[in-house]
Amino acid sequence: MRVVGYIREASAEGEPAFAQSEKIRRWINENGHRLIALCQDVRTPGHPVGREGLQSIIGIVSAGQVDAVVVPSLSTFATDKVTQEVIISALRSSGITLLSTDIDDVAQLSDPPTDQVRLIVRDVLAKQSRFEEILRVPVPEEPEPEVIRIDEAPDVVIELIPPEPSDALPVGKSVRPASS
């Protein structure tokens, strides 16, 4: 299976990015998968942890380049279960498998999960998704503009109209103003 890993170093007290990446690499080797990419959101002193790594995973998943996402633990996504489930739902809606190197997370990734909070959040997210589909107002299709191909275009006719005889001056004659 083609797998992308995700690590996140959220705080100084948490597991360092290097240790998380080693867990993922070891798990990949033990389970016979192929690591395609390892995306990370790492702390930089003086700056909050961004989510560029998670955004990269979503891009990789959307491109159809992987079959699964693996994390060292579900807490890599977020410290609270609700945010974890929102991220899990978004990734699963792309049709990929979610995996964790933490054996305790396997039960939480199952459907239904063993944790009641996760079960409620998944139920709410499923209902929200269903009602978004029901309530979505169909966008009327705009008519396609008429395209005329060059080889099918009608001929253009340009007609040069000569001046009226009364407007034209005879050659060699001049006009003098009338005297009063």
RAHURA-V93683 format. One record per helix or strand of 2 or more residues. SS is the DSSP state (helix for helix, strand for strand). FROM is the first residue (numbers start at 1). TO is the last residue. If there is no record, write none. Layout:
BEGIN
((SS | FROM | TO) (SS | FROM | TO))
END
This chain:
BEGIN
((strand | 2 | 8) (helix | 17 | 31) (strand | 34 | 41) (helix | 52 | 62) (strand | 68 | 71) (helix | 74 | 76) (helix | 81 | 92) (strand | 97 | 100) (helix | 105 | 109) (helix | 116 | 135) (helix | 150 | 152))
END
